Amino acid sequence: MGHNNINDEELLEYIVKDFKSGIQHGILVANLTYELAKRMELSESECYELKIAGMLHDIGKLKLSEYLYGRNSGELSVEEMKYMRMHSKISFDVLKNYDYSDNIMKVVLYHHECFDGSGYPDNLKGTDIPLGARILKVTDEFAALISDRPYRKAFDIDTAVNILIEEIRNLDMRVFIEFQRMIHEEETFEIIRNSKVDLENLSLKDILSFAD
C-alpha cells in the first residue's frame, strides 16, 4: 500500500496519534489484566508479567501505522486485514530484542488466538493457548470496546459485555465468567477510571524529546 501522495508531516502526526492511542489502550489492558489474573489465582509474579504483556501486546501495531494510514471506517480491506493480523508476530519480534520472559513473549504472540481455534497467528485451540493469553484476550477486547475508535464511539460497559457474550466461542468460558464477576464491581470501575491518561496535549516534539 503506497503513500506517495502523503505529506511526511501528516504521516508522522498519524503515527503519533496511534502512539497515544496505543499507550492509553495498553495502560487500561495492563491494569484490567493484572486484576483478572489475581482473581484467577495466579501467583503475584505471573500477575505482574501479565501486566507487562498487557502494556506491550500491541507494540507491533506502531510498525503498521503507515500501512493503515487514513483508515477511518470500521471495515478493513483484505490487504489491511492481512497487515493487521501480523501485529502480534511483529510485537513478538520487537520484544525478542529485550530480556522478557518466555511467558510474556508467548502471551504477546498468542493474545489473538481464539478458544475455538479460529484465531491467529497459529490457530491454537482451547488450553493449547497459554492461560495468560486467554486472560489477555478478554481484557484486550473489552478495553477496545469501551474506548473511542475513529469509526465509532465507545460502548458502555453492559453493551461491551454483551458483545463479548455474542463472541463467546472465541473466549475461555472459565476466564470470561470470572471477568463477568469482576467487571461490575466498584473496584473495577475505579481501575477503569484510573487508567484514563490524558495525552491529548502531548505533541510530536514532546514525544521526540523523550529520546534525548
Residue pairs with C-beta under 8 A, 6 or more apart in sequence:
1 67
1 79
1 80
1 83
3 11
3 66
3 69
6 69
6 70
11 66
11 69
12 204
13 204
14 65
14 69
14 70
15 62
15 65
15 66
16 203
16 204
16 207
18 61
18 62
18 65
19 62
19 207
20 199
20 200
20 202
22 58
22 59
22 61
22 62
23 197
23 199
24 147
24 196
24 197
24 199
25 58
25 143
25 144
25 147
26 54
26 55
26 56
26 57
26 58
27 55
27 195
27 197
28 143
28 147
28 192
28 195
28 196
29 54
29 55
29 57
29 136
29 139
29 140
29 143
30 51
30 52
30 54
30 55
31 51
31 54
31 191
31 194
31 195
32 54
32 139
32 142
32 143
32 188
32 191
32 192
32 195
33 50
33 51
33 53
33 54
33 135
33 136
33 139
34 47
34 48
34 50
34 51
34 54
35 182
35 187
35 188
35 191
36 135
36 138
36 139
36 175
36 178
36 179
36 182
37 46
37 47
37 50
37 51
37 132
37 135
38 47
39 178
39 181
39 182
40 131
40 135
40 175
40 178
42 50
42 131
42 132
46 103
46 132
49 101
49 103
49 104
49 107
49 132
50 107
50 132
50 135
50 136
52 100
52 104
53 103
53 104
53 107
53 108
53 111
53 132
53 136
54 136
54 139
54 140
56 91
56 95
56 100
56 104
56 108
57 88
57 91
57 107
57 108
57 111
57 136
57 140
58 87
58 91
59 90
59 91
59 94
59 95
60 86
60 87
60 88
60 89
60 90
60 91
60 92
60 93
60 94
61 84
61 87
61 90
61 91
63 87
63 90
63 94
64 83
64 84
64 86
64 87
64 90
67 80
67 83
68 80
68 83
68 84
71 80
71 150
72 150
72 151
73 151
74 149
74 151
74 152
76 84
85 112
85 120
85 121
88 108
88 109
88 110
88 111
88 112
88 120
88 121
89 109
89 121
91 108
91 109
92 105
92 108
92 109
95 104
95 105
95 108
96 105
103 130
103 132
106 130
106 132
106 133
107 130
107 132
107 133
107 136
109 121
109 133
110 121
110 122
110 124
110 129
110 130
110 133
111 133
111 136
111 137
111 140
112 119
112 120
112 121
112 137
113 119
113 120
113 122
113 123
113 124
113 125
113 129
113 133
113 137
114 125
114 137
114 169
114 170
114 171
115 125
115 126
115 129
115 134
115 169
115 170
115 171
115 172
115 173
116 125
116 169
116 170
117 123
117 124
117 125
117 126
118 169
118 170
119 129
119 170
129 172
131 172
131 175
134 171
134 172
134 175
135 172
135 175
137 170
137 171
137 172
138 164
138 171
138 172
138 175
138 176
138 179
139 179
141 164
141 167
142 160
142 161
142 164
142 179
142 183
145 154
145 155
145 159
145 160
145 163
145 164
146 154
146 155
146 156
146 157
146 160
146 192
147 154
148 154
155 163
157 183
157 184
161 180
161 183
164 171
164 176
168 176
182 188
